[in-house]
Amino acid sequence: MVLGTTNAGKGKKNGQAVVTVVDDFGNTISGATVSGTFTGSFNESETGNTGGSGAVTLTTSNNPVKRNIAYTFCVDSISGVPGLIYSPSAADCQTY
């Protein structure tokens, strides 16, 4: 997972999390639905589907922030792929 920000205009930023889904062998998984929650400077949940690279970019859309950006993003669930069982762990949350 990689966290960052993206330009929302007028000097404001949105939070962004790029989540890559892999199986137990490190193979990327396309078509998985990833849901996660931003807390801190941003307080909202986002959902998206992984593409061919196994990655999905989740970006906040409410209330962009101008400065002092600090947030935590947690993966809440991964679903939509037969045979894929998501096992959450503490590593599923990161702070920016």
Rosetta constraint file for C-alpha pairs under 8 A:
AtomPair CA 1 CA 17 HARMONIC 6.76 0.50
AtomPair CA 1 CA 18 HARMONIC 5.56 0.50
AtomPair CA 1 CA 19 HARMONIC 4.61 0.50
AtomPair CA 1 CA 20 HARMONIC 6.34 0.50
AtomPair CA 1 CA 94 HARMONIC 7.97 0.50
AtomPair CA 2 CA 17 HARMONIC 5.71 0.50
AtomPair CA 2 CA 18 HARMONIC 5.14 0.50
AtomPair CA 2 CA 19 HARMONIC 6.73 0.50
AtomPair CA 3 CA 15 HARMONIC 7.64 0.50
AtomPair CA 3 CA 16 HARMONIC 5.75 0.50
AtomPair CA 3 CA 17 HARMONIC 4.54 0.50
AtomPair CA 3 CA 18 HARMONIC 6.44 0.50
AtomPair CA 3 CA 73 HARMONIC 7.91 0.50
AtomPair CA 3 CA 94 HARMONIC 7.72 0.50
AtomPair CA 3 CA 95 HARMONIC 7.76 0.50
AtomPair CA 3 CA 96 HARMONIC 6.24 0.50
AtomPair CA 4 CA 15 HARMONIC 6.13 0.50
AtomPair CA 4 CA 16 HARMONIC 5.17 0.50
AtomPair CA 4 CA 17 HARMONIC 6.46 0.50
AtomPair CA 4 CA 96 HARMONIC 6.88 0.50
AtomPair CA 5 CA 13 HARMONIC 5.97 0.50
AtomPair CA 5 CA 14 HARMONIC 5.45 0.50
AtomPair CA 5 CA 15 HARMONIC 4.56 0.50
AtomPair CA 5 CA 16 HARMONIC 5.14 0.50
AtomPair CA 6 CA 13 HARMONIC 5.47 0.50
AtomPair CA 6 CA 14 HARMONIC 5.32 0.50
AtomPair CA 6 CA 15 HARMONIC 6.49 0.50
AtomPair CA 6 CA 16 HARMONIC 6.59 0.50
AtomPair CA 6 CA 59 HARMONIC 7.99 0.50
AtomPair CA 7 CA 11 HARMONIC 7.32 0.50
AtomPair CA 7 CA 12 HARMONIC 6.31 0.50
AtomPair CA 7 CA 13 HARMONIC 4.75 0.50
AtomPair CA 7 CA 14 HARMONIC 6.46 0.50
AtomPair CA 8 CA 12 HARMONIC 5.24 0.50
AtomPair CA 8 CA 13 HARMONIC 4.87 0.50
AtomPair CA 8 CA 14 HARMONIC 5.98 0.50
AtomPair CA 8 CA 64 HARMONIC 6.50 0.50
AtomPair CA 9 CA 13 HARMONIC 7.26 0.50
AtomPair CA 11 CA 66 HARMONIC 5.90 0.50
AtomPair CA 12 CA 64 HARMONIC 5.56 0.50
AtomPair CA 12 CA 65 HARMONIC 5.07 0.50
AtomPair CA 12 CA 66 HARMONIC 4.18 0.50
AtomPair CA 12 CA 67 HARMONIC 7.52 0.50
AtomPair CA 13 CA 64 HARMONIC 5.18 0.50
AtomPair CA 13 CA 65 HARMONIC 5.27 0.50
AtomPair CA 13 CA 66 HARMONIC 6.09 0.50
AtomPair CA 14 CA 42 HARMONIC 7.87 0.50
AtomPair CA 14 CA 59 HARMONIC 6.64 0.50
AtomPair CA 14 CA 60 HARMONIC 5.44 0.50
AtomPair CA 14 CA 61 HARMONIC 6.72 0.50
AtomPair CA 14 CA 63 HARMONIC 7.87 0.50
AtomPair CA 14 CA 64 HARMONIC 5.00 0.50
AtomPair CA 14 CA 65 HARMONIC 6.62 0.50
AtomPair CA 15 CA 38 HARMONIC 7.81 0.50
AtomPair CA 15 CA 42 HARMONIC 6.94 0.50
AtomPair CA 15 CA 59 HARMONIC 5.71 0.50
AtomPair CA 15 CA 60 HARMONIC 5.32 0.50
AtomPair CA 15 CA 71 HARMONIC 7.84 0.50
AtomPair CA 16 CA 57 HARMONIC 6.90 0.50
AtomPair CA 16 CA 58 HARMONIC 5.66 0.50
AtomPair CA 16 CA 59 HARMONIC 4.36 0.50
AtomPair CA 16 CA 60 HARMONIC 6.45 0.50
AtomPair CA 17 CA 57 HARMONIC 5.77 0.50
AtomPair CA 17 CA 58 HARMONIC 5.21 0.50
AtomPair CA 17 CA 59 HARMONIC 6.47 0.50
AtomPair CA 17 CA 73 HARMONIC 7.21 0.50
AtomPair CA 18 CA 55 HARMONIC 6.61 0.50
AtomPair CA 18 CA 56 HARMONIC 5.67 0.50
AtomPair CA 18 CA 57 HARMONIC 4.38 0.50
AtomPair CA 18 CA 58 HARMONIC 6.27 0.50
AtomPair CA 19 CA 55 HARMONIC 5.44 0.50
AtomPair CA 19 CA 56 HARMONIC 5.44 0.50
AtomPair CA 19 CA 57 HARMONIC 6.46 0.50
AtomPair CA 19 CA 58 HARMONIC 7.84 0.50
AtomPair CA 20 CA 28 HARMONIC 7.23 0.50
AtomPair CA 20 CA 50 HARMONIC 7.49 0.50
AtomPair CA 20 CA 53 HARMONIC 7.88 0.50
AtomPair CA 20 CA 54 HARMONIC 5.33 0.50
AtomPair CA 20 CA 55 HARMONIC 4.07 0.50
AtomPair CA 20 CA 56 HARMONIC 6.49 0.50
AtomPair CA 21 CA 28 HARMONIC 5.77 0.50
AtomPair CA 21 CA 29 HARMONIC 5.54 0.50
AtomPair CA 21 CA 30 HARMONIC 7.79 0.50
AtomPair CA 21 CA 32 HARMONIC 7.60 0.50
AtomPair CA 21 CA 50 HARMONIC 7.49 0.50
AtomPair CA 21 CA 54 HARMONIC 5.41 0.50
AtomPair CA 21 CA 55 HARMONIC 6.32 0.50
AtomPair CA 22 CA 26 HARMONIC 5.17 0.50
AtomPair CA 22 CA 27 HARMONIC 5.13 0.50
AtomPair CA 22 CA 28 HARMONIC 4.28 0.50
AtomPair CA 22 CA 29 HARMONIC 5.44 0.50
AtomPair CA 22 CA 54 HARMONIC 6.99 0.50
AtomPair CA 23 CA 27 HARMONIC 5.42 0.50
AtomPair CA 23 CA 28 HARMONIC 6.53 0.50
AtomPair CA 23 CA 29 HARMONIC 6.82 0.50
AtomPair CA 23 CA 84 HARMONIC 7.55 0.50
AtomPair CA 28 CA 53 HARMONIC 6.40 0.50
AtomPair CA 28 CA 54 HARMONIC 4.67 0.50
AtomPair CA 28 CA 55 HARMONIC 7.96 0.50
AtomPair CA 29 CA 50 HARMONIC 7.24 0.50
AtomPair CA 29 CA 52 HARMONIC 7.58 0.50
AtomPair CA 29 CA 53 HARMONIC 7.49 0.50
AtomPair CA 29 CA 54 HARMONIC 4.65 0.50
AtomPair CA 30 CA 49 HARMONIC 7.75 0.50
AtomPair CA 30 CA 50 HARMONIC 5.06 0.50
AtomPair CA 30 CA 51 HARMONIC 5.04 0.50
AtomPair CA 30 CA 52 HARMONIC 5.09 0.50
AtomPair CA 30 CA 53 HARMONIC 6.64 0.50
AtomPair CA 30 CA 54 HARMONIC 4.62 0.50
AtomPair CA 30 CA 55 HARMONIC 7.53 0.50
AtomPair CA 31 CA 49 HARMONIC 5.69 0.50
AtomPair CA 31 CA 50 HARMONIC 5.12 0.50
AtomPair CA 31 CA 51 HARMONIC 6.14 0.50
AtomPair CA 31 CA 52 HARMONIC 7.73 0.50
AtomPair CA 31 CA 54 HARMONIC 7.64 0.50
AtomPair CA 31 CA 80 HARMONIC 7.03 0.50
AtomPair CA 31 CA 81 HARMONIC 6.83 0.50
AtomPair CA 32 CA 49 HARMONIC 5.41 0.50
AtomPair CA 32 CA 50 HARMONIC 5.34 0.50
AtomPair CA 32 CA 54 HARMONIC 7.91 0.50
AtomPair CA 32 CA 78 HARMONIC 6.45 0.50
AtomPair CA 32 CA 79 HARMONIC 5.70 0.50
AtomPair CA 32 CA 80 HARMONIC 5.19 0.50
AtomPair CA 32 CA 81 HARMONIC 5.65 0.50
AtomPair CA 33 CA 47 HARMONIC 6.95 0.50
AtomPair CA 33 CA 48 HARMONIC 5.67 0.50
AtomPair CA 33 CA 49 HARMONIC 4.45 0.50
AtomPair CA 33 CA 50 HARMONIC 6.58 0.50
AtomPair CA 33 CA 77 HARMONIC 7.94 0.50
AtomPair CA 33 CA 78 HARMONIC 5.51 0.50
AtomPair CA 33 CA 79 HARMONIC 5.16 0.50
AtomPair CA 33 CA 80 HARMONIC 5.67 0.50
AtomPair CA 34 CA 47 HARMONIC 5.58 0.50
AtomPair CA 34 CA 48 HARMONIC 5.51 0.50
AtomPair CA 34 CA 49 HARMONIC 6.06 0.50
AtomPair CA 34 CA 50 HARMONIC 7.41 0.50
AtomPair CA 34 CA 56 HARMONIC 7.61 0.50
AtomPair CA 34 CA 75 HARMONIC 7.20 0.50
AtomPair CA 34 CA 76 HARMONIC 7.70 0.50
AtomPair CA 34 CA 77 HARMONIC 5.88 0.50
AtomPair CA 34 CA 78 HARMONIC 4.60 0.50
AtomPair CA 34 CA 79 HARMONIC 6.73 0.50
AtomPair CA 35 CA 45 HARMONIC 7.18 0.50
AtomPair CA 35 CA 46 HARMONIC 5.80 0.50
AtomPair CA 35 CA 47 HARMONIC 4.29 0.50
AtomPair CA 35 CA 48 HARMONIC 6.69 0.50
AtomPair CA 35 CA 75 HARMONIC 6.03 0.50
AtomPair CA 35 CA 76 HARMONIC 5.48 0.50
AtomPair CA 35 CA 77 HARMONIC 5.25 0.50
AtomPair CA 35 CA 78 HARMONIC 6.48 0.50
AtomPair CA 36 CA 45 HARMONIC 5.60 0.50
AtomPair CA 36 CA 46 HARMONIC 5.60 0.50
AtomPair CA 36 CA 47 HARMONIC 6.48 0.50
AtomPair CA 36 CA 73 HARMONIC 6.81 0.50
AtomPair CA 36 CA 74 HARMONIC 5.41 0.50
AtomPair CA 36 CA 75 HARMONIC 4.21 0.50
AtomPair CA 36 CA 76 HARMONIC 4.79 0.50
AtomPair CA 36 CA 77 HARMONIC 6.90 0.50
AtomPair CA 37 CA 43 HARMONIC 7.36 0.50
AtomPair CA 37 CA 44 HARMONIC 5.79 0.50
AtomPair CA 37 CA 45 HARMONIC 4.23 0.50
AtomPair CA 37 CA 46 HARMONIC 6.40 0.50
AtomPair CA 37 CA 73 HARMONIC 5.59 0.50
AtomPair CA 37 CA 74 HARMONIC 5.37 0.50
AtomPair CA 37 CA 75 HARMONIC 6.63 0.50
AtomPair CA 37 CA 76 HARMONIC 6.85 0.50
AtomPair CA 38 CA 42 HARMONIC 5.69 0.50
AtomPair CA 38 CA 43 HARMONIC 5.26 0.50
AtomPair CA 38 CA 44 HARMONIC 5.36 0.50
AtomPair CA 38 CA 45 HARMONIC 6.10 0.50
AtomPair CA 38 CA 60 HARMONIC 7.72 0.50
AtomPair CA 38 CA 71 HARMONIC 6.61 0.50
AtomPair CA 38 CA 72 HARMONIC 5.72 0.50
AtomPair CA 38 CA 73 HARMONIC 4.55 0.50
AtomPair CA 38 CA 74 HARMONIC 6.74 0.50
AtomPair CA 39 CA 43 HARMONIC 4.50 0.50
AtomPair CA 39 CA 44 HARMONIC 6.84 0.50
AtomPair CA 39 CA 71 HARMONIC 5.52 0.50
AtomPair CA 39 CA 72 HARMONIC 5.31 0.50
AtomPair CA 39 CA 73 HARMONIC 6.50 0.50
AtomPair CA 40 CA 70 HARMONIC 6.11 0.50
AtomPair CA 40 CA 71 HARMONIC 4.40 0.50
AtomPair CA 40 CA 72 HARMONIC 6.32 0.50
AtomPair CA 41 CA 65 HARMONIC 7.09 0.50
AtomPair CA 41 CA 69 HARMONIC 5.74 0.50
AtomPair CA 41 CA 70 HARMONIC 5.56 0.50
AtomPair CA 41 CA 71 HARMONIC 5.37 0.50
AtomPair CA 42 CA 60 HARMONIC 7.16 0.50
AtomPair CA 42 CA 62 HARMONIC 7.77 0.50
AtomPair CA 42 CA 63 HARMONIC 7.36 0.50
AtomPair CA 42 CA 64 HARMONIC 7.70 0.50
AtomPair CA 42 CA 65 HARMONIC 7.95 0.50
AtomPair CA 42 CA 71 HARMONIC 6.52 0.50
AtomPair CA 44 CA 60 HARMONIC 6.98 0.50
AtomPair CA 44 CA 62 HARMONIC 7.60 0.50
AtomPair CA 45 CA 60 HARMONIC 7.87 0.50
AtomPair CA 46 CA 58 HARMONIC 6.16 0.50
AtomPair CA 46 CA 59 HARMONIC 7.18 0.50
AtomPair CA 46 CA 60 HARMONIC 7.07 0.50
AtomPair CA 47 CA 58 HARMONIC 6.79 0.50
AtomPair CA 48 CA 56 HARMONIC 6.31 0.50
AtomPair CA 48 CA 57 HARMONIC 7.36 0.50
AtomPair CA 48 CA 58 HARMONIC 6.59 0.50
AtomPair CA 49 CA 55 HARMONIC 7.99 0.50
AtomPair CA 49 CA 56 HARMONIC 5.91 0.50
AtomPair CA 50 CA 54 HARMONIC 5.04 0.50
AtomPair CA 50 CA 55 HARMONIC 4.78 0.50
AtomPair CA 50 CA 56 HARMONIC 4.52 0.50
AtomPair CA 51 CA 55 HARMONIC 5.80 0.50
AtomPair CA 51 CA 56 HARMONIC 6.52 0.50
AtomPair CA 60 CA 64 HARMONIC 7.83 0.50
AtomPair CA 65 CA 69 HARMONIC 6.84 0.50
AtomPair CA 69 CA 96 HARMONIC 7.96 0.50
AtomPair CA 70 CA 95 HARMONIC 7.40 0.50
AtomPair CA 70 CA 96 HARMONIC 5.63 0.50
AtomPair CA 71 CA 95 HARMONIC 5.72 0.50
AtomPair CA 71 CA 96 HARMONIC 5.39 0.50
AtomPair CA 72 CA 93 HARMONIC 6.73 0.50
AtomPair CA 72 CA 94 HARMONIC 5.56 0.50
AtomPair CA 72 CA 95 HARMONIC 4.18 0.50
AtomPair CA 72 CA 96 HARMONIC 6.17 0.50
AtomPair CA 73 CA 93 HARMONIC 5.52 0.50
AtomPair CA 73 CA 94 HARMONIC 5.55 0.50
AtomPair CA 73 CA 95 HARMONIC 6.39 0.50
AtomPair CA 74 CA 92 HARMONIC 5.60 0.50
AtomPair CA 74 CA 93 HARMONIC 4.08 0.50
AtomPair CA 74 CA 94 HARMONIC 6.58 0.50
AtomPair CA 75 CA 92 HARMONIC 5.47 0.50
AtomPair CA 75 CA 93 HARMONIC 6.49 0.50
AtomPair CA 76 CA 88 HARMONIC 7.86 0.50
AtomPair CA 77 CA 86 HARMONIC 7.08 0.50
AtomPair CA 77 CA 88 HARMONIC 7.87 0.50
AtomPair CA 78 CA 86 HARMONIC 5.91 0.50
AtomPair CA 79 CA 84 HARMONIC 7.35 0.50
AtomPair CA 79 CA 85 HARMONIC 7.78 0.50
AtomPair CA 79 CA 86 HARMONIC 7.34 0.50
AtomPair CA 88 CA 92 HARMONIC 6.48 0.50
